Each structure stands twice: as C-alpha cells, then as structure tokens.
Amino acid sequence: MKRRDLERKLRIAGCYLKREGASHSLWINPKNGSIEAIPDIKEPLAKKILKNLSAE
C-alpha cells in the first residue's frame, strides 16, 4: 500500500494530520482519540496503523 493510499483511507475514516515531522507524520482519529506516528511504511505496517486508528 502506498503512503498516499493510506492517507486517503485515514481521511475517509475521519482522521487528520496533526503535524509533519522529519521522519514521521502524526495522525489523529478524533472519534476515539487514537494517535499514530506514521513513518515511511510497508504493507503490514499500513494495515496495523489502519487497525489502530479504527480506519479499516
């Protein structure tokens, strides 16, 4: 899964980008208060992030 695909799914689920860092981005799901730092990723990590943010 490409990063842009992950970000699209996160936005569809209501998540938003809080800040962009040098090595990662911080995304928040306001519905449940979950926060995830998202580095450059591969498929298994993308799926885990979607699950943690209840955005799958």
C-alpha positions in Angstrom: 0.0 0.0 0.0 1.4 3.4 -0.9 1.5 6.2 1.6 -1.0 8.3 -0.3 -3.4 5.3 -0.3 -3.0 5.0 3.5 -3.5 8.8 3.9 -6.7 8.7 1.8 -8.1 5.8 3.9 -7.3 7.7 7.1 -9.1 10.9 5.8 -12.1 8.9 4.7 -12.3 7.5 8.3 -12.3 11.0 9.7 -8.6 11.1 10.8 -6.5 14.2 10.2 -2.8 15.1 10.1 -1.8 16.9 13.2 1.9 17.6 12.2 4.5 16.5 9.8 7.9 15.7 11.2 11.3 15.0 9.6 10.9 11.2 9.9 7.2 10.7 10.5 3.7 12.2 10.4 1.3 12.3 13.4 -2.3 11.3 12.6 -5.3 11.6 15.0 -8.7 9.9 15.0 -10.9 12.4 16.8 -13.7 9.9 17.1 -11.8 7.7 19.6 -8.7 9.9 20.4 -6.2 7.4 18.9 -2.9 8.9 17.8 -0.3 7.2 15.5 3.1 8.3 14.3 3.4 7.2 10.6 6.9 6.7 9.2 7.8 5.5 5.7 5.9 2.3 5.6 5.3 -1.1 4.1 2.1 -3.1 3.7 1.9 -4.9 7.1 2.6 -1.6 9.0 0.0 0.2 6.9 -2.6 -2.4 7.9 -1.7 -2.1 11.6 -2.0 1.7 11.5 -5.5 1.5 9.9 -6.5 -1.1 12.6 -5.1 1.0 15.5 -6.9 4.1 14.3 -10.1 2.2 13.6 -10.0 3.2 10.0 -10.0 -0.2 8.3 
